[in-house]
Amino acid sequence: MSGADLADRLGVTQPTVAELERNETRGTIRLDSLERAADALGCDLVYFLVPRTSLDDAVHLQARRQAALHLGRVGHHNALENQIVSPEAAEAHLARFAGQLVDRRGLWSSADR
């Protein structure tokens, strides 16, 4: 469909259609404008987010991040008191603590634990 035809269907000028196309290319088009264009083309606009990973993986990764943050602070205090934990023991503590955090409320909160 030509720009002129789309402009006619949208009830706008051809330069307005060109601007819509530029905005779409730049990723700055407004959703209401895109929805109007879709409607003019006899289409439905479908807008959704696609997870990059499974929900289970995302939850476990976040639990591990939170556990590492907390245990990092504990490790710093242990080092100050000359109570250093081996890397193997630290990993075991991290895995165990992360497992405990998986079902805890506030897992996604950025507040300190």
Contacts in CASP RR format, 6 or more apart in sequence:
PFRMAT RR
TARGET T0000
AUTHOR 0000-0000-0000
METHOD contacts of the structure
MODEL  1
MSGADLADRLGVTQPTVAELERNETRGTIRLDSLERAADALGCDLVYFLV
PRTSLDDAVHLQARRQAALHLGRVGHHNALENQIVSPEAAEAHLARFAGQ
LVDRRGLWSSADR
1 41 0 8 1.000
3 14 0 8 1.000
3 17 0 8 1.000
3 18 0 8 1.000
4 14 0 8 1.000
4 17 0 8 1.000
6 17 0 8 1.000
6 37 0 8 1.000
6 40 0 8 1.000
6 41 0 8 1.000
7 13 0 8 1.000
7 14 0 8 1.000
7 16 0 8 1.000
7 17 0 8 1.000
9 40 0 8 1.000
9 41 0 8 1.000
10 16 0 8 1.000
10 17 0 8 1.000
10 36 0 8 1.000
10 37 0 8 1.000
10 40 0 8 1.000
20 29 0 8 1.000
20 33 0 8 1.000
20 37 0 8 1.000
23 29 0 8 1.000
23 30 0 8 1.000
23 33 0 8 1.000
24 34 0 8 1.000
31 45 0 8 1.000
31 47 0 8 1.000
34 45 0 8 1.000
35 45 0 8 1.000
38 44 0 8 1.000
38 45 0 8 1.000
39 45 0 8 1.000
51 58 0 8 1.000
53 61 0 8 1.000
59 102 0 8 1.000
59 107 0 8 1.000
60 98 0 8 1.000
60 99 0 8 1.000
60 102 0 8 1.000
62 107 0 8 1.000
62 108 0 8 1.000
63 98 0 8 1.000
63 99 0 8 1.000
63 101 0 8 1.000
63 102 0 8 1.000
63 104 0 8 1.000
63 107 0 8 1.000
64 94 0 8 1.000
64 95 0 8 1.000
64 98 0 8 1.000
66 98 0 8 1.000
66 101 0 8 1.000
66 107 0 8 1.000
66 113 0 8 1.000
67 94 0 8 1.000
67 97 0 8 1.000
67 98 0 8 1.000
67 99 0 8 1.000
67 101 0 8 1.000
68 94 0 8 1.000
68 98 0 8 1.000
69 113 0 8 1.000
70 97 0 8 1.000
70 113 0 8 1.000
71 90 0 8 1.000
71 93 0 8 1.000
71 94 0 8 1.000
71 97 0 8 1.000
75 85 0 8 1.000
75 90 0 8 1.000
78 84 0 8 1.000
78 85 0 8 1.000
85 93 0 8 1.000
101 107 0 8 1.000
END
